[in-house]
């Protein structure tokens, strides 16, 4: 037990340390960081939304072959992403540990994205499959080398919890906006630029969007700053393995993040709900507006974290989501206005969880440093990158299985069973993910209190190391 005097001194030291760390991050720096995520995710949105269609309907690759490409890519990601992260963690330069990647990766992101949508009329089908598979896997590797340093950078721009939450909130907003932008503008661009040639339209539209994305990403390198100095001990590849084993809170947060899979399934299938249950596919445009409107959650979350723990906020949001979805399911889908209202509410709740999850994940970096003596920021955030890819891949496969299981028949009236099951998937299935999140968070032990205690211990450790160095 600490004496009252020791506790007083520790609190004074914490206040001094917080004053040292509390360098306000300028609006220009925050918007530049936002911009990098936004521009990077123009690429992610294009690939996530259109690559399957491009492979099957434009290049003529079979759905089975395309699925095998995605399966091989995700299997490789399980090996590649941690290796890439360990590589990132071992580097350092005059520009810092993570910012150098933001200087060079924009060009590689652009080139690899354009390579995915190249016209391949002159190739045989076998050559098309080989090229498509290689290009997709290379794009995934390059994306990892951009995404992991991008997220890791947030952990060294500040250690002050509320500022970090604000920074990560804007990062989530940028990513959400970038992903949402691609489907909004891409198809009209392909029609204008292609002049009736869909393959050429896809290629030219991708080139234009990447030309827009690169300077925005480079601005993210130019206007950001690394403030948190890494431990003086050199990081080795083997340290990444130790970091993964030691960081138990990270695993809990990554499971919570993976449970986005339920919402991913819903978003992929909502076009079927609009078309067959509500009888109007054009409602997708209203869904797009509701999705953009839901970003107001990004502005509210940082203010709430001033008064409430992130764990408790997340538990409250997912609990409300379960209740709202049960009410919606009990009311049915006979009213379009009611359904759109509930879709808007659940989208707002869903987007509000993103900044909380990313901020909680970032705080596990200090937990790793306390346990191992190494920060390994990139290893932690590579878990988020891989889990995000895995969630999208699993949801994509699940959609096909669900449509088959509910006896969906394209371009014809659906049976009552199919319509009811579509409504169940849209309204109630994501509640399963929210309930699982609630259970995991109930047992999650790593909150702001533990985070601040670990910051104190790390501060004491560094003071002792500096004292030993001086003697």
N, C-alpha and C positions, 0 to 999 in steps of 0.2 A: 504493500500500500504506500502511495506517495504521501508525504507530509503536506500540510497546507502551504508551507513555504515553497516546497518543490513544485507543487501544482501551480502556484502563482507564477513561479519563474518560467515553467513550461508554457503557460498561457501568454506570458510576455514575449517569450521567444517566438511563439506562433504568430503573434501580432506583428512582430518585426519582420518575420519571414514573409507573411502575407503582404506587408507593405512593399517588400522587395519584389514580389511576384506580381503585384497588382499594377502592372503597367497597362494602362488602357489601350486596347487594340483599336486602332483608328478605323473609322467607317470605310475608308479607302481600302484598307487591308482586308476587312471582312468581306466587302463586295468583290474584291479580287479573288479571294478564296472561294466565295460563292460561284464566281464566274468560271473557275477551273472545273468545278464539279458539274456545272451546267453544261459547259461545252463538251466535256468528256462524255457525258451521258447522252448527248445527241447521238454519238456513235453507239452507245449501249442500247438506246431506244430503237435505233434503226435496225440493228442486228436482232434484238429480241423480238421485234414486231414483224419484220419482213423477211428474214433470211430463209425461213421454212418455205414461205410462198415463192420466193425467188428460186430456190433450189428445185421445188417440185413443179411449179406451174410455168416458170420461164425457162430454166435450164433443162427441164424434163427429167430430172433425177427422181427416182421412185421414193415414195414416203419411207419405205423400209430402209433404203440406203441412207437417206437423210437422218433417220433416227439412229442408225448405227454410227454415223459421223458424230452426232451429239453425245451418244453414249461413250464413245472412245474419248472425246474431248473432256467430258466430266470425269472420267476415270483418270485421265492424265492430269487434270487439275488437282486431284487429291494428292498427287505426288509433287506436281510442279509448283503449286501456290506456296506451300511451306518452304520449298527450296528457294524460290524467288524472294520470299520474305527474309530468309536467313541471309541471302546475298545482299539485300538492301540494308539489313542491320549491321553488316560488317563494314560498310563504306562510310567515309567521311571526307569532307573537302572544305575549301575556303567558303563555299556557299552554304555549308551546313551538311546535315545528314540526309535530308529528304528533298530539299528544294532543287538540287541538281537534276533530279528525275523530272521535275516539272518544267525544266528548261528543254530537255531533249525528247521526252516522250510524246508531246503533242504532234510532232512530225510523223513519228512511227504509228501513233493512233490513226492519224489521217490516212497514211499510205495503206495500212493493213485493212482499214474499213473500206476504202475504195477498192482494194484487191478482191474483197468478198463479192462485189457487185459488178465485176468485169464481164462484158459480153464474151461468151465462149462458144459461139456458133461453129467455129472452125475445128473444135475438138470432138473426138469420139466420146461416147457416153462413159466409157471406162476412164478416159483422161479427165472428163468433167468431174467424176466422183473423186478421183485422186486429188485433183486441184482443189476442189471445194473442201475436202477434208483437211488438206494441208493448210489452206488459207484460213479456215475457221480455227484450227488449233493454234496457229501462229498469232492470229488476232487475239485469242484468249490469253496467251502468254504475255503479249505486249500490253493488253489491258490490265493484267495483274501488276505489271511493273509501273503502271501509271496510277492505278487505283490504290494500291497499298501505300506508296509514299504519300499520296494525297491525304488519305485519312490519318496516317501516322503523323503528318505535319501538324495536325491540330493538337497533338499531345505535347509538342515542344514549342508551340506558339504561346502557350500559357499553362500553368498548373493550377491557377485559381479556378475553383469548381464552377462558379456561376459564369465567368467569362468563357470557360471552355464549353459549357452547355450552350451559351449563345452562339459561339463559333460553329459548333457542330449542328445547331439548329439551322443556321444559314447554309451549311454544307448540304444538309438533307433537303432544304428547299431548292437549292440549285440542282441537285440530282433529280428530284421529283419533277421540276420544271423542264429539265433537259430531256428526260424520258418522255414526258407528256407532249413536248413540242414536236418530236419526230413524227408520230402518227398524224399530227394535226396538219403539218405543212408538206409532208413527203409526197403523198399521192397527187395533190394538185400540181406539185413541181414536176413529177414524172410525166404527167399528161401534157404540160406546157413544153417541157424540154425535149420530150421524146417524140412529139409530133406524130403520135400513133404507134411508134415503135416502143413497146413497153420495156424491152431489155435495155435499149439505149437510154430511155427515160430514167430507169433505175440508176444506171451508171452516172449520168450527168447530174442528177439530183443529189447523189451521194457526194460527188466532187464539189458541188456548190456548198453543201452544208459543211463539209470538212474545211473548205477555204474560209468559211465563217468561224468555225470552231477553233482553228489553230491560233490566231492572234488573241482570242479571248483566254485560251489556256496559257499562253506565254505571259499574259498580263498577271496571271496568278503566280507565276514564278517571280516576276519583277517586283511585286508589291507586298510580298509576305516576308516574315522574319521569324527565324528560330531563336527562342529566348532561353529555353531550358537546356542546360548543358548536360550531356551524357556523362555517366561515370567514366573515370579515367581508364578503367580496365578495358582491355581490347575484347571485342565481341567475336566469337568464333561460330562456325556453322553448328557445332554441337550444342552451343548455348540455346539455340532455337528449340531443340528437343527438350532440354531441361525446362525452358520457359513454358512450353505447352503442358508438360507434366505438372508443373508447380502451380499453374494458374487455374485453380478450381472455379473461382467466380467467372472467369472467361467462358468456361464451358456452359455454365448456366445461362449466361446472356446470349451465347450463340444458339442455344436450343430455342430460346425465346425468339430470336431473330429468324431462325429457320421456320418457325410456325407461321410466318408470313405465307407459307405455302397454301394455306386454306384460303386466304384472301386472293392470292394469285390465281387459284382455280376459279374463284367467283368472277374475277375481272375478265378472265379469258372466256367465260361462258355467258357473260351478261348479254352479249349480242343475241344469243339464242333466246334468252328470257324476253328481251325487247321484241324480237321478231315473232315469236310464237305465243308467249303468254300475254303480252300486252298488244301484239298485233301491229307494231310500228318500229321497224329497224332504225328509222330516222331519230329515234330517241337517243341514239348513241351520241349525237351532237350535244344534247342536254347533259348526258352523262359526262362528256368532256368538260362542260362548263362547271358542273358540280365538282369534278376532280380538281380543277384549277381553284375553285372557291374554297376547297378544303384546306388550302395552304394557310388559312387564317390560324389554324392550329399551331403552325410554326411560330407565329408571333406571340401566342398566349403562353406556350410552354416555358420559355425562359423566365417570364414574370412569375409563374407559379412555383418554379424551383427555388425562388427566393424564400418562400414560406413553407414549402412542403418537400419531403424527401422524394427523390425520383422513383424509388421503389413503390412508395405509397401512391404516387400519382399514376404510375403504370398500372398498379392493381386496381385503382378506382376506374380508370379508363376502360380496361378490359372487362371489369364487372358490369359497368354500364352498357358496354357493347353486347354482352350476353343478354341482359334484360331487354334492351331495345330490340334485339333480333327475335326474341321470344314473342314480344308484343306484335311485331310486324308479321311473323309467321301465323299468329293466331288471328290476325285481321284478314289474311289472304291477299290476293293480288288483283281483285276485281276493279279496284280504283287505281288508275295510272298516277294520279296526283299523290295518293298515299304512298305508293311504292317509290316514287321519285323522292318524296320527303324522307323516307327511311333510308334510301340509298345515300342521300346527302348527309344525313346524320352519321351513318356508319362510316362513310368515307372520311368525315371530319375526325371521328374517333381513331380510325386506322392511321391517318397521316400524323396524328398527334403522338403516336407511340414511337415513330421513327427517331426523333431527336433524343428522346429519353433512352432508348436502347443503345444508340451510338455513344451517348455521353457516359452511360454506365459501363460500356465496353472500354472506353478510353481510360476510365479510372482504374481498370484492372492492370494497366501498365505499371503503375506504381506498386501494385501488389506483387507483380513479377519481380520488379527491382528489389523489393524488400526481401523476397524469398531467395533470389538467385544472385543478387548483386549486379544484374544486367537488365537494361530496360526492355530490349527486344520489342520495340513498338511495332515494327513491321510484321513480326510473327503474329502479334495479337490481331492486327487489322487484316492480315491475310485470311484469318479465320472468318472475318465478316465477308470478305470478297468471295471466298470459296463457298460459304454457306449461302450467300445470295445467288450465286450461279446454280448451286445444287437445288435451291428452292424453286427457281424458275424452271429448271430441267424436270424436276419431279412433278410440278404442277402441269407442265406441258404434256407429259406422259399420262398423267391422271385424267386430263380432260378427255382424251380419246377413249380411255377405259370407261369413264363415267357415261359418255354419250352412248357407247355400245351397251352398257349395263341397263340403261333406262330406255332402250329400244328407240333411240332417236333415228328418224328417217329424214334426210335432207330434202328441202324444197317441197314439202307436203304437210298437210295438217297432222298434228301430233295427237296421240291418244291422251286421255285424261291422266293415265299413269305417268306418261312422259312429262306432261305439263306440270303435274304436282311435284315430280322429282326435280325438275328444273328449278321450280320455286324453292324447294327444300335446299338445293345447292346454293342458290343465290342468297336466300334469307337466313338460313339456320346453320349451314355447314361451317362458316367462319366462327360461329359461337363456340365450336369445339376447340378451335385454336385459341380463342380468348380464354376459355376455361382452363386449358392446359397452362397457358401463360400465368393465370392467376395462381394456380397451384405451385408452379415453380417459384414465382416471386414470393409467395408466402414463406417458403423455406430459405430464400436467398438471404445470406447473412452479411453481405458486403454493401454497406450503405455509406452515406457521407460521413457518419461518425467514425467508422473504421478507416475510411479513406484519409481523413484528417489525422487520425492517430498514426497511420503509416507514414504520412508526410512528415510528421514530427520525428519519427524514428529514422527516416532517411536523412533528415536535416541533421540530427545528432550524429549519425554515422559519418556524414560528410565532414562535419566539424572535427570529429576525432581523426579522420584520415588526413585532413589538412594540418592538424596539430602534429601528427606523427611525421608528416612530410617536412614540416618546418624544423623539427628536432633532428 
